[in-house]
Each structure stands twice: as structure tokens, then as C-alpha cells.
């Protein structure tokens, strides 16, 4: 059954026998060592909606954990979490963000590009550790972007295709021994498809009829006879009859049968063999990276039966392994214990009905299955049920952490198996585990004494390669210095050294949004302060992850019957009117620009406050790079502009006065006397940030003095410092730092968190602009419950649909997943 792992296991186990008296204790120790060296990382993204409209925003809360053999999960040490959005046709991502995880949680939002076409997209999340480990992704969710009435799932095969697999419990069919056989069918879209069939023996004898559940899975019992062949004739509603062979039965071997359904408190394991009449064997259960249960069994007349108490094994997936005494595995089986052991979330609104746009007060209590309150970290989304639809039993943090993240392949409708009111859920979950392999643990991994997983990435990084002029390899380490210029912080100066081949990497960096990185590599001369830069340098951009192949699922196609088309059309018209207004404003802005500017010059968003027409503008040339900072550069250059103070003093910074107004400023919030606005790339900042800019990074300085042009800043004069970093089309070929031993790189840091917009409590009726058909009514990724398990939120309704959906997801303080859903009648009208 295990041809590839027998040799390595036998070598490993023989080593263990020579050095350990207690074989099971040795196995426990090896499993723990492996789990500690290779923690199992999980990531889940809670998003505000299940599908999105064009030009929408995806609001995200990320949760990450690891399991390393300890009693409870822990927060993942990974800090950068990479989130990519892919069109299901293209390989390159349409959009990318990096979320900063702190103690296993982080938040962000992804603004959909304006040029997206309606269609199916996939949101993929991964860490560098998972990518190096070979994982395609840690989290993936398919999204429809566009009008939900147009949603579809493309076929992956010819129409009417039906593929059926039969998988014996434990691994093999054995002649003369009863076995359970799981089966699974997929249709022309690669998704589970309901079907039925007949089991045939030797091409002529019909043994029985069988049928699947709604997801195309099920099981039956069979005792293969000697020298007999078995196949099935199968058919779905959309396919023709098809013949599918069952795996051939082996003449001799051992079968494993596990029953966790018949009794509520105990499970039964049966072992039967026609290869051994009497034999010592061992049963083990592995869960969460450790051996949690074991039992020695002795075959008598080729049979053995063992009962176990379910509470002895933690809730979740467990791998039951039958092993020869002091030998390799013989058979394995996955089971799920206590699927209903889950947190409970109770919601209570302050009123039974509400008026349009009225504020709702919502009380939430989080508790465990025994009613004890739970403290934790949560996020909540509130959506208009008339615009936002979800697939039945869609994925959530509970189903992902407990099930989907543990199994190979796609798990359809994963929360179906955790429905407390679904009487068939536990039996169907058992069928699922018969047909989908566990990706968590394989015994052959223990044979590698030196196997250790990749390190966790604890910050951003960039790397480069230096070579000698002409491309020859460097033969000795060189010094490396780098400067990271970010709009959100002071420049970071980094120093390091290449390896002997000229490679270098700066790690554990922390910066937000777009940054420019200037790097130089040099060799210090012995006994002098001179340096040699006779080399070439290339900074290496971050790899763009290609779209991983996966089946498309989770698109709420079957919700079309529940759509109120009259309301959807009404909301769509309002959304289109707003979009046309925005586009019209852009066209007007372009027309105004065309009248005053050259047609070939694009609009500059950094200068919208004054229409890109300052009272004075000072371009920075190569000759101006000698200035220490932009404040020194400004001194004495513009009539009516004075620079007072020491331009090198950061403790007592200089002041810049325009026509009697002081503009050194702290529009950014820093305490400083006589503060008035200074802007960098159109955003408020202060004199200290302005002084920190490198002159080489400055494109020009605009001075706005007149009352008319400063009207949007309350008539106060100000300066706007425009940087090359803020204007990506800028040509850097003339940068004097480039050349021998230097290079420049633009890259993105963590996404700066934004606050979800809520309309004010009182809004004046202004016709079209007061219309409120928000699809996401409320989003808060930073909810905390304390020891009492209580949370209170408030949010305004829109003026649309009468029903509202509320979803809460998160992790308890013990890193256990929590999910709750609530729908209430808003009582409004559309």
C-alpha cells in the first residue's frame, strides 16, 4: 500500500528500535519534533461581501495561526501577508496588496481597478513561507465582480461529462474482507454532481443500486469475492450512462474500518486480516500535530475490535493509523470528531423594525457550546440582503480553519458540515473524509531527520545582485547601503554586506504604501577612506505570483431565484447615475485642463487643489542636488517667501513665511508653533518631513500665494513639494546616483489601513446626492470582546431593502475560530 515510503520508514524504525525501548514514546517524540520544526500555518480572509460590483472596494480582515504540536494554536509569526486578485483567464494578478499581520491579524482594503470587466475573479492569500514550502495558497476565494444577475461558472470539460472515483476505506480492497468504499462524482464544471448507479459483478450480476448526496459523494459496503471483477454503471441528470471500474481487490492484506457515527460518545475501530491470524499491531490517532491516542491490539483469528471514547481525541480531523508492531503503517483513515463543538454567537437588535437610514444598535454575545463567554478578536460585516447574496453553506472562518485548510483539493459548501440543524451533516462529513486526502501529515516525513520548514517572514524585504563591470562575478564581499524613501515616514538608512558572490538581502523592513529604494554597493580600500565602485548593481523586484490553478466555486448562482429584480434594477440605475456623474466630472476636469495646458500633458492628481497652476513653481535640476534639503533650496527664490531659522536644525526647525503667513506646518498633527499647511504630493505634512526629503527625490516645489488658488485651503498660502516617487512616469535616467554600483527600485510596502465610510447621522436632502443604496452598510475589522463575551455596534441603514445580513468572524483569545450570522427585518421599503 505504501511502496514509496516503506524503505525510508524501515530504515527510520530500525534506527528507533536500536535507540528506544518504548516504540510508541519514540513515535510521539518524533511527531512532536516534526511539528515544532514545521508548524502548520493557516490563514483566513473575512471579506465584507461574497461578490462585488465594478469599481467596488473589497474590505478585508486577515487571521493567521500556526499549529506546532502545542495544546492550542498560536498566532502566525508571519508579518507580510500577500493578497492578489486574479481574473480566472489571466495568469498575472489584476491587483495586489500586502497586509501587515500583527499577532496574527491585520486589515486592508483592495480598491478594484477601474478597467476590470465583469467576470469571475479569485482572491488568493499567501505568505512567503507558504510559497517557499510549495503551497499554492493558504486561502483562496472565488468572486463574481459585476452584476450578480450575469454570474456564471464556465465548464472545465465537455457538457454532460461525469467523472466518478471509488476509494476503499483504509486504502485497499482485500478479497473476502468487508470494506467500506467511498465515492465521489464531478460534472462538467469540475464540481460535485449528484448521480446514481448500479454495482455490477463480473459484467452480469447486479448487486445493488446506490446514489450520492447533493454534492456527488457517498459510500457503500462490499465484500469482494476471490477472482471477481467489479464495476459500476453510473448516470447523472445531465450525463449518459457510463461504466467505471472499482479498484481491484488484493488477495491478501488487512482492512481498517472506523465507525464514529453509530454511538454518540464512543467510536469503534475494526481490524481484519487474511494475511495474519495472530499478530500484534498498534493504532494511533494524530490531531493538531501530535499523537493524541494510542492502543495496542492483538489479532485473534485475524480480527480485532477496539472501542475508544470520543472525548479522548480533540474536536476536528484525526488521522487513524494502523501500524504493525514496531513497523510501518498498514492502513489509514481520516475521521472528524465533534463537528458541533463550536462557538455560539447571539445577536439582538434594539428594535423590531426600522425606518430607512435609521441607526441600528446591535448587541452581540459570544460564548462556547457550554454557554461560557469568549474573549477574542473579531470583524463584522453588515450588507443589504437585496443586493448581496451568498452561496448556501459558503466558506467561513470556522469551516476553513477546521476543515478546508486541512484537506487536499476543493471542499464545496464547507459550512454544510457544521450546520447544527442538519441531521445528515455528520454522515456526509464522514463520506467527504473517505474521498479527500489529508494534506497535513505523512509518516514518511519522519524519516528525514534534518527536515525543517522555511523560516517565517517577519518583515518586508528586498534583494539585489552585484557583479563586476562587464558582468564577471564578484569574488569578495562588498559593502551595501540603501535608503528607503516613504511618504508615511522618515527615510530609512540600511547598511549591510554582500556575500562572496555579490548577493544581498535586507530583511525585516517596515514601510507602508509605495516607496523608492536607492542602493549602492562598494568596496572599501585597505588603510584608507576611499572606496571602489567598479561594479554593476541590479535590485531584484518582488516576484509576481502567477495565478494558481483551481476549480471555481462559491459563486452564488442558485440565489438568482431569490433576487428582487425590480429592486436590483432600481439600485443599479442609481449606481450607474453616480458612476456617470463621476465620469462626467473627470471629463469636465480634462476639458478644463485641455484649455489651459498642452494636450500631451496628463492631469496630475497631486496638484488638483490649485488646478496645476501655482503662483510660482521651482523645478529641481541636477545643479540643485547640492542643497541639504528642500527648505534650504526654497530660501530667497520666490518674492514674498521667507525662510527664517537654521535649515539644518531638526530640534528647532526653520519657518517659512509667505506674505506674512507662516506655513511650516503641522497639518499632519504634530505639535508646532505657528503651523500652517505644507504639502508633499498634495497631502498634508510638516516641515520636519519636508526637511527629510532627499533633494534628488524632489521634482519641483509649487508655491500657492493668491487667495483664489488657496481657496480650498481656506485661503491660507502654502507650498506643495512634488516628488519623483509620487509621479511614477518620471524618468530617472538622469539621476546622478545611477551608474556604477547604484540602482533604484520602486516597490510597495504594507497597505495603510483605511476607515470604512459611514454617512453622518443627519444628512440634508439634496436630491440625487442624498440617495443611499450602499450594498455594504457597515464594516468594522477591529472588534474586541472581553471576558464577558459582549460586543456592541451601531450603524445606519440605507434606504433600500427590508432585510439585512450580519456576519461576525474571528478568533477567540485561544485562537479558536468563531462564526456567527444574523438576518433581521429592517422594516423599510424599496
N, C-alpha and C positions, 0 to 999 in steps of 0.2 A: 504493500500500500504506500510506502514511503521510500521509493527507490533512491531518491537523491540524498536523503538525509541519513540513511542507515549507517553509512561508513563513518561520517563525521560524528554521529551520535555514539556509535560503538567505541570509537576512539576516546571520546569525551567520557563516556560512562566507565570504561575500563580504567581510565585515569582516576575517576571518582572512587571506584572500588578500592584502589590501592591507597587512597588517602582519606577515606571517610568510613567510619563504622556505621553510621546511620545514613542510609541512602536517601531517605526522604528529607532529612535535615539538610543534606548536601544540595538536593534539588531546590529546596526553599531558599537556601543561601544564594544559589546561582541565579534564580529568578529575580530575587531582590537586587542582586548586584547588577543584573542586566537592566532592570527598571531604573535604578539610580543613575546608571551610565547613559541610558536612553529614555529620558522622560517622554511621556506621550502627550503631545501638545494638541489642544483643541481650541478652535476659535468660532464664535458665532456673531453674526451681524443682525441686530434688530433694526429694521427699517420702518419708516413711518407708514408706508403703503405696500401693497402687494403688486401694484402696477402703477405706471406713471404716464403723464401726458407729455407731449412735446414741450420743450422749454421749461420743464419742471425741475425741481430740486429733490435729490434723494438725501434724506436726513438719516444719519447712521449713528448707532451706539454699538461699540465693539466690546466683546467679552472674551477673555482668553485665560485658559487654565492649563496646568500640567498635572499628570499623574505619574508618580515616581516610586510607587510601592509603599508610600506612607498611608496612614489611616484615612486621610482626607486629601482631596485635591488642593493645589496651591495656585496662586496667580502665576501666569506665564512670565518668565524673565524677559521675553522678547519685548522690545520697545517699539521699533518701527513695524507697523502693520501695513502692508501694501494692498491697496484696493484698486482693481482695474475693472472697467466696464468694456465689454466686447459685444460687437454685433455678431450674431451667430454665423455670419457668412465670412467676415474678415478675420484674419489672424492677429492683426495689430489692434491694441486697445483704442477705443474711441476717447477715453478719458481715464486719468489716473490721479489718485491722491494717496498721501501717506498719513496714516493716523498714528498719533503718539499714544502708546499704551503706558499707563502709569498704574502699577499694582494690578495689572491685568484688565484694565478697562480704559476706553478712550472714546472720543466722539469726533464727528466730522460731518461734512455735507458735500455732496457732489452735484454741482450745477450742470445739467445736461447741455451739451454743446448745441448751439442754435441750428446747426446744419444736419442734425440727425433726421433720418427718415423713419416713419413708423415701422415697427417690426419687433422681433424677438432679440433681446439682449441678455447677456449673462454678467452678473456681478461676482467677481472672484476675489477672495481674500487669502493672503498667504504671508508668511514670514520668511526671512532669508533662511532660517534653519530648516523649515519645511521644504523649501525649494531645493536646498543642497541635499536633503535627505531623499529626494526623488518623489516627494508628494506632488501631485498635480495641483492641489489646492487644499487649504484647510476648511474653506467654506465656499459654496457656490450656490447662487440662486438665479433662476431664470426670471426675466421680467418682460412684460409686454410694455412697450413705450408707444403711445399713440392712443387713439380712441379704442376703448375696450370692445366696442361693437365690431371692430375689424379684426380682432385677435384670431390667430390660428396657430396650429403646430404642424410643421412640414413633415412629410413622410421620410423615413430613412430607408425604405425598401419599397418593392412593388406593392400596389394596392392589393389587399387580401392576403398578404404574406402572414404566415403563422409559424413561429419557431417555438418548439417545446423541448424542455430538458427534464430528464429524470435523474434524481440524485439520491442514492441509498443513504440511510442514516448510518453514521459511523464511517462511511467510505466505500464499502463493497457489499455486493450480494454474495451469499455463500449458499451452495446447494444444500437443501434440507433444513435450513435455518430461517426462521421467521424474521423478516426485516420490514421496517417502515421505509417507504420511498416517497420523497418529496418531489413535487413537480412545479414547473413554472413555465408560463407561456408569454411571449411578447408578440405584438402585432406589427403592422407596417410603419408605426412611428417609434418603434423600439420600446414602447411602454407595455405594461402588463395588460393582457387581454383575456377576458372571460371566455372559457371554452368547455367542452365536454368530450368524452371519448370512451372507447371500449378497450379493455386489456385482452390481448389475444395470445394464446399459447400454441406454438408450432403451426402458425398460419391458419388454423381452422377452429380451435376451441375458444369460444368467448367465455372468459372467466367472470367478468363483471363490468358494469358501467361506472364511470367516475366523472366528477365535474369539479371545476375550480371555483374559488371565490371571485369576487368582482375584480380583483387585481391579478387574476390569472394564476393563482397559487393554490396548493392543496397537498394532500398526502393520502396514501393507502398502504395497507399491509399486504405482503406477499411472501409465500414460502416457495422459493424456486426448486423445481424438481431437477433431478440429475439428467444431464444431456438434453435439456429442453431450452428452446429459444422463446423470448417474449418480446412482443411489440405492442404498440397502441395505435388505433385509428382515432384521430382527433379532428375536431372541427370547431370553429367559432362562427358567429353570425356573419362575419364578413369574409370567411375563407372557405375553401373547398376541403373535402376530406383529405387527410394526409397521414401517411404511415411513419411512425417514429419508433426506433428500436430502443429497448431498455438496455442498460449495461449488462454484459454477460456475467453470469454467476460463476464464481470461482469454486472449484471442487472442495477445497479445504480452507479453513480460516476461522475467524472469530467475529461475532457481531456484537454491537453495543446498542441497547435500547434504553432510552431515558424517558420517563413519564413524569412531567411536572404539572399535569392538568387534572388528574383524577382526584387527588386529595388536596385540600386547602393548605394544610400545614406541613405535609411531608411529600417527598418525591421518591420515586423508585427507579433504580438502575438494574437492568438485567444484562448479564453477560452469558453468551452461549457460544460454544466452540465445538467443531467436529475435528479439530486438529489436536486437541489435548483433552484427555478425560479428567485428569487431575493436574492442576498447575497453580502455583502461587502467582497472583497478579496484584496490581495496585491501581486504585482510582484516585485521581486528583481533580480538584476544581481550581481554576485560576480566574481571578477577578481583580480588576484595577491594578494589575501589575504585580500581583503576589499570589502565592498558593494559599487559599483560604479554607480548604477542606481536603482531607485525605482519608483513605480507607484501604486496608489490605483485604483482599478477597482470595478465597481458595475455591477453584473449580472442583466440583464433585459431579462425576458422570457428565462432565462437560458443561455444567451450568452453575450459575451463582446469582443471587439476588441480594441487593443492598438497599435499605431504606435510609434516607437522610432527612434531617429537619431543615426546612427551607430557611428558617431564621438563622441557621449557622452560616449561610452564604449571603453576602451583601446584596442589596437590590441592584438589578442591572444584568448585563450579559456576563455569563460564566462559561468557561470552556471546560467541559468534562472530558478528561483524557484517560483512556485505559492503557496501562503500560504493563509489560512483562516485569516480573520482579527483578529489579536491578537491570532492566533492559530498556529497549526503545519503545516508543508509542506503538500501539496496535490499532486503536480506533479513537476517534474524537467526535464530539457533538457539542454544539452551542445550545444553551438554554437561556431563557430570561426569567428571572425570579422577581416577584413583587412589582409588576408593572404599575400597580395602583398606589405604590408608595411614593407619593408626590405632594408637593406643597399645595395649599389651597389659598385662593385669593378671593376675597369678598369685596364687592363694590356696593356703595349706597349713595344715591344722589339726593340732594337736598329737597327736590320737588318731584312730583309725578309727571308734570307737563311743563313746557317752557314756551315762551314766545320767540319768534325769530330774533337772532342776535343777542338773546339774553345770556347772562353769565351763569354757568353751572358750577356748583360746589359739589365735589365728589370725595367721599371718604372711602379709603381703601385699608383693608386689614389683611396682612399676610401671615399665614400660620402653617404648621406642618400637618400631617394627616391625623395627628392626635389632638390638634387644636392649640398647640403651644405657639406663641408668637415668634416670628422670624425677623431678625435684623438683616439688612442687606443693601445692595446697590442695584437700582432699577432704572428702567426707562419706560416711558408711556407714550402711546400714540392714540389720537382720537381722530376718527375720519367720518366723513359723510357717507352713510351706507347707500345712498343713491348714486354715488359716483365711484366708490371704491369697493371692489369685490375680491374675495379670496377663494382659492380652490378649497373644497371641503377637505378637512384634515390636513391643512397645509403645514409645512415645517415650522417649528418654533424652537426656542432655546432648549426646552425640555426634550423634545424628540431628537434634536440634533446632538446634544451632549450625551444622552443616554443610549441612542440607537444609531442614527445615520453616520456619526463620526467614527463608529466602531466597526462598520461593515464595509465590504468592498461593493462598489457599484452603487447605483441609484436605489434609494428606498422611496417608493411612491407613497403619497399620503401618510407620512410617518406618524403624525399625531393620531391617526386612526387607532393605533395600537395602545394608546394611553387614554382613550375615552372611557371615563368611569361608568358611563351608561351603556356601553357596548358589550353585550354578553358574549359575542363571538371574538372579541379582540384578542384575548389571551391565546385561544386556539389558533387564530390566524397568525399571531406573532410567532408561535411555535413553528408553523409552516414556513414563515419567512426565514427563520434561522436554519431550517433544513436546506434552503436553496441558495443562501448568500454567505460566502465565506467571511471569516473574521480577518481583518487586516491588522489586528492589534499585536498578536504574539504567535511566533512559530518556534517550535522546540529546537530546530536546527541552529537558531541564532545563539543558543547557549554554548555551542561547540567553539565559537570564536572567542577566545579568552581576551583578545585585545580590542574587541569591537566597542567603540564609543561613538555616540552620535555627534553631529556638528554642534558647535557652540551656539548659544543664543546670542542674537544681535542686540546689544544693549544701547545702541545709538546709531545715528546715520553715519555713513562713511563714503569716502571716495578714494580712488586709487589711480596710479599712473605708472608709466614706464619710461625710464631714461636710457638713452643709448649715446654712444659717441657720434660725433659728426660723421656722416657717411653711413650710419646705420650699424656700425660694429657694436658688439655687446660691451657694456661696462664691466671692468674686471675688479673693481673695488667699491665699497660703499661710498655714497655721496650724501652730503647734507641736503635736506629738503626744508623749505619754508613755504607756508601758504597763508593767504589772507582770505577769509570768508566774509564777504560784504552782504549784510542782510538789512532789509528795510525795518525789521522789527527789533533790531538790537545793534549794539556797538560791533564794529568789526572784530572778528576772532583771528588771532595770530597763532599759527600752528608751526611747530618745529619737529623734525624727525630725521630719519636716516633711511636711505635705500638699503636693500640687501646687496650682495655682491654682484647680482645680475641687473641691478638698477630698478628693481620693483619696489614700490612702497604703497602703503595704505594708511590713511588716517581714519581711526575708528572712534566710536562712542561720541559722535558730534551731536550737537543740539541746536538746530536752527529751524525757522519757520518760513514758509512760502518760498518764493523764488530767490535764489542767491547767486552771486558771481564768485567764483573761486579763482584767484590768481596764485600760481605756484611757480617756484623756481628751484632748480637743482644745481648745486655747485660743489666743487672740491677745494677744501682749504689747503693752501700751500704750507708745507712744514716750516715752522720757525718764522712765519710772517703773517701779516693780516690780509694779504692778498688772496684772492680766490680765483679759481679757474672755472669757466663756464663753457668749456669746449665740448658741449654735448647737446643733444636734442631731447625734448621732453614731450610726452603725449599723455594728457589726462584722459582717463577712460570713462566715458559716460556709463551710467547705470544700464544694465541690460534691460531691454524691453521684453517682457514675458509674452510669448505667443499664446494665443487662445488655446487652452487645453480642450481636447475632445471630450464631449459628454452628451448624454441624451437630454433632450429638452423636456422639462416637466414643470408643474406648478403654475402653468398659465390657466387662469380661471375661465376656461371655455364653457363649462357646463353651467355657468352662472348667467348666461345670456337670457335664459327664460325668466330670470328674476329681475331683469333690468326694466325700469320705468323709462321707456324710450322718450316719452313726452318731456320728462324732467331732464334726461340726458341731453336732448336736443336744446332745451332752454339754457342749460348750463353751458353747453358747447357754444351756443351763439354768443353768450356773454363773454366767454373766454376768447372767442375769435375777435369780438369787438375790441377787447382790451389789447389783444395782440396787434390788431390793425392800428390802434391808436399809438402803441409803442413804435411800430414800424413807421407810421406817419411822422412821428416826432424825429426819428432818425433821418428820414428823407428830408424833412424841413431843415434839420441841422446841417445835412450835407449841402443843401441848396444855398444856405447862408454862407457856408464855408466856400463854396464854389465862387460866389460873388466876390469874396474878399481875398481868396487865396488861389494859388496855382492849382489847376485841376489835378496835376500829378501828385500833389502832396496829400497824404491821408490825414483824417482827423486824428488829433492827439487827445486821448481821454484825460491826460494829466493837466490839460490847460482849459478844460471846459468852463471853469469858473469865470474866465475872462475872454472866452472865445478865441484863445490862442493869439490874442492881440495885446501884449503887455505895453506899458508905457515905456519900458526900456528892457532890452534883452542883451545879456553879455555871454556870447559863446566862449567856451573854453577851448583854447588851441594848445598845441604842443609847447609853445613858449610859456604858457601859464602853469605848467606842471611844477614849476619851481616853488609856487606858493604853498605854504604849510597847510592851509585849509581854505574853504570857500569864503569864510568871513574875512580873512586877510585879502583874498582876491577881490572882494567887493569894495574894500576901502578906497575912497577917492575916485571911483569910476563913474558914478552917476550923480548928476546935480541933485541936491536936496537929500542925499543919502549920506549919513554919517556913521562911522564905526568908532565907538568910544570904548577904550579899555584895551587890555592885553589880549591879543588874538591867540596867544599860546597858553593862556591860563584857564584850565578846566575847573579850578576851585572857585574862582571869581571871574566868570566868563564875561566877554565883552558884550556891549549893547549895540544894536543897530537902530538908528533913528531916521525915520523918513518924514520930512515935513513936520517935525515936532512930535510925531507919534513913535513910540518905542515898539519894535516888532521882534525883539528877541523873545522868544516866547515859549510859553508853555501852553500851547493849545493841546498838547498831549497829556497834560495833567500834572506835570512836575511843578513843585512849588518854586516860584521865582518872581522877583520883584518886577513891576512894570511890564508884565507879559502881554504880548500881542502875537498874532499868528506868524509862524514861519512854516512853510510847506515844503515837503520833499515829494516830488512826483504827484502833486495835488492833494497830499494827505498831511494833516496837521502833525507837527513835531516841535522841537525846540532847538535852541542854539547849540546845546551840547551835542545833539545828534548831528546837526549841520557841521560842527567842527570836526566830527569824527570821520566824515566822508573823505576818501582819498580823491585828490584833485583829478587823477586820471579817470576816475569813475564818473565825473561830472560832465554833462553835455553842455548845459548853459544855465544861467541864472536870470529869471524874469523878475522885473520889479513892477509892481502894480501900485500906482500912486493916486490916480484920479478917483473921485467919488463914484463915478458911474461904473468904472470897471471893477471897483472894490465893493460894489453894492451887495453881492452875495456873501460878503464877509462883513456885513453891517457897516460898510463904508470905511473900514479901517485899512490903511495901507499895509501891504505885506509883500514878501518875496516868495517865489516858488523856485526851488532848486530842482532842476531836471537831471536825472541820472541816465547813464547808458544802460544800466541794469533795468530801469523801468521802461526802456524803449528798445525791446529786443531786436527790431530791424537795424539798429545802429551797427555800422561797420567798424569792427575792431582791428582791421588790418593795420591801421596806423598807430596802434597802441605801442608806445616805446618799450613797454615791458615784454612784448612778444619778441621771439627770436631765439637766440642761443640760450638753452637752459630754462626757458619760460613757456608757460601755457596758460590759457584761460578756459574756464568751463562754466556754463550755466547749468544749474541743477535745481531741483525742488526739494525743500525740506518738508517738515510736518505741515499739515494744513492748520491754519489758525482757526480755532473754534469760533463759530458764529452763533448768535442767539436767534432762536426761532421767532418770527414776527407774529405779534398778536395785535389786532386792531384795538384802538382805545375804547374805554368803556362807553364814551359818548362820542358819536360821530354825527356831524351835521349832514343833513340830507342834501346831497349835491348831485342829484340825478344819477347819471351813469357811474360816476366815481364812487358813489356810496353803495353800489351793488356788491354784495358779498356772497360769492359761491365758492369759498375755499374748499378744496377737497380734503386737505389735512387741517383740522380745526385746531389741533394742539399737539405739540411735541416737546417733551422735556426729557433729556437724557441724563439728568443729574438728580434723580430722586433717591432719598435715603429713608429707610425705616429704622427706627431704633429698637430697643429691647421690647417695646410694646407692639411692634409689628405694624404700626399705624402710619398712614400717609394721607395727606390732604392736598388736593389740587383744585384749581379753578380755571375756567376757560370760557370764552364766548362762543356761542353757536353762530352758524351762518344763517342766511335767510332761506335756506333751501329745504332739504329733505326732512322727513319726520323721524327717521331713525339714525342713531349714532352708534358707531362701533368703537369700543375702547379695548386696547391691548396693552398689558403690562408684562414685561420680561425683565429678567435679571438674575443675579446670583446672590444667595444668602452669604452671610459672613463666613460660612464654612465652604463656600464655592459650590453649593448645590444649586442646580437650575430651578428657576421659578417662572411659571407662566400662568397668566390669568386673562380671561376675555369676558367682556360685558357689553351687552347691547341694550340701549334704552330708547324709549319713545320721547322724542323732543317735543312732540305735540304741535309743531309748527305746521306750515303748509308750503307747498311749492307752487 
